[in-house]
Amino acid sequence: MSQDIVELERRITAALDRIGQGLADLGPQAEVGAEAADGTEVEALKAALEDEKLAAAQLEERIKTLHARQDGKLAKMTARVEEQAAEMTKLDGELQRLRAANDQLRASNVALREANEQGVGDAHLINKAMQAELEGLRAARAADVTEAGTILSAMAPLLKDDEGEEA
């Protein structure tokens, strides 16, 4: 696209140079009067000027379209990055919860082992260990669900075609 723009700019510049050269050639004739100049050459120059004005207008429209498209894509990418950052924050929170539950489970298991070594089977410690294990399982499940959601949201744009419809 930028090569097209550069090519159109080059063509416009060349045409304007030709027009300027034509006007320079008409300089002495223009002083005498427009009726002394060759009418076909003036008409050709006017036609070339109109063609280049049209090309310049088309180039400006293309540039506007490209800017609008680029701004739209930039806005989509920014929104997508923000969504992914929020999902990563949520996933991090779930992983922190999982780590805390696992730490609690390890501590409960250590206390339970110590109680068993002393021959004292404490129902409270067994209950506490079971609760820690359940919390660890819940946290692992929540982390898995969050991770799956993050993966699905990252894959969703890949599964859509250019019009935004699912393939």
HUUR-V827697 format. One record per pair of residues at least 4 apart in sequence whose C-alpha atoms are under 8 Angstrom apart, sorted by the first residue. I is the first residue (numbers start at 1). J is the second residue. D is the distance in whole Angstrom. If there is no record, write none. Layout:
BEGIN
I:J:D / I:J:D
END
This chain:
BEGIN
1:5:6 / 2:6:6 / 3:7:6 / 4:8:6 / 5:9:6 / 5:59:7 / 6:10:6 / 7:11:6 / 8:12:6 / 8:55:7 / 8:56:8 / 8:59:7 / 9:13:6 / 9:56:8 / 10:14:6 / 11:15:6 / 12:16:6 / 12:52:6 / 12:55:7 / 12:56:7 / 13:17:6 / 14:18:6 / 15:19:6 / 15:48:7 / 15:49:7 / 15:52:7 / 16:20:6 / 16:49:8 / 16:52:8 / 17:21:6 / 18:22:6 / 19:23:6 / 19:45:6 / 19:48:8 / 19:49:7 / 20:24:6 / 21:25:6 / 22:26:6 / 22:45:7 / 23:27:6 / 25:29:8 / 26:30:6 / 26:37:7 / 27:31:6 / 28:32:7 / 29:33:6 / 29:34:7 / 29:36:6 / 29:37:6 / 30:34:5 / 30:36:8 / 30:37:7 / 32:36:7 / 33:37:7 / 35:39:8 / 37:42:8 / 38:42:7 / 39:43:6 / 40:44:6 / 41:45:6 / 42:46:6 / 43:47:6 / 44:48:6 / 45:49:6 / 46:50:6 / 47:51:6 / 48:52:6 / 49:53:6 / 50:54:6 / 51:55:6 / 52:56:6 / 53:57:6 / 54:58:6 / 55:59:6 / 56:60:6 / 57:61:6 / 58:62:6 / 59:63:6 / 60:64:6 / 61:65:6 / 62:66:6 / 63:67:6 / 64:68:6 / 65:69:6 / 66:70:6 / 67:71:6 / 68:72:6 / 69:73:6 / 70:74:6 / 71:75:6 / 72:76:6 / 73:77:6 / 74:78:6 / 75:79:6 / 76:80:6 / 77:81:6 / 78:82:6 / 79:83:6 / 80:84:6 / 81:85:6 / 82:86:6 / 83:87:6 / 84:88:6 / 84:150:7 / 84:154:8 / 85:89:6 / 86:90:6 / 87:91:6 / 87:146:8 / 87:150:6 / 88:92:6 / 88:150:7 / 89:93:6 / 90:94:6 / 90:146:7 / 91:95:6 / 91:143:6 / 91:146:6 / 91:147:6 / 91:150:8 / 92:96:6 / 93:97:6 / 94:98:6 / 94:139:7 / 94:140:8 / 94:142:6 / 94:143:5 / 94:146:8 / 95:99:6 / 95:139:8 / 95:140:8 / 95:143:6 / 96:100:6 / 97:101:6 / 97:139:6 / 98:102:6 / 98:136:6 / 98:139:5 / 98:140:6 / 98:143:7 / 99:103:6 / 100:104:6 / 101:105:6 / 101:132:6 / 101:133:8 / 101:135:6 / 101:136:5 / 101:139:7 / 102:106:6 / 102:132:8 / 102:133:8 / 102:136:6 / 103:107:6 / 104:108:6 / 104:132:6 / 105:109:6 / 105:129:6 / 105:132:5 / 105:133:6 / 105:136:7 / 106:110:6 / 107:111:6 / 108:112:6 / 108:125:7 / 108:128:7 / 108:129:5 / 108:132:7 / 109:113:6 / 109:129:6 / 110:114:6 / 111:115:6 / 111:125:7 / 112:116:6 / 112:121:8 / 112:122:8 / 112:125:6 / 112:126:7 / 112:129:8 / 113:117:6 / 114:118:6 / 115:119:6 / 115:120:5 / 115:121:6 / 115:122:7 / 116:120:6 / 116:121:6 / 122:126:6 / 123:127:6 / 124:128:6 / 125:129:6 / 126:130:6 / 127:131:6 / 128:132:6 / 129:133:6 / 130:134:6 / 131:135:6 / 132:136:6 / 133:137:6 / 134:138:6 / 135:139:6 / 136:140:6 / 137:141:6 / 138:142:6 / 139:143:6 / 140:144:6 / 141:145:6 / 142:146:6 / 143:147:6 / 144:148:6 / 145:149:6 / 146:150:6 / 147:151:6 / 148:152:6 / 149:153:6 / 150:154:6 / 151:155:6 / 152:156:6 / 153:157:8 / 154:158:8 / 155:159:6 / 156:160:7 / 159:166:6 / 159:167:6 / 160:164:5 / 160:165:5 / 160:166:4 / 160:167:5 / 161:165:6 / 161:166:6 / 161:167:6
END
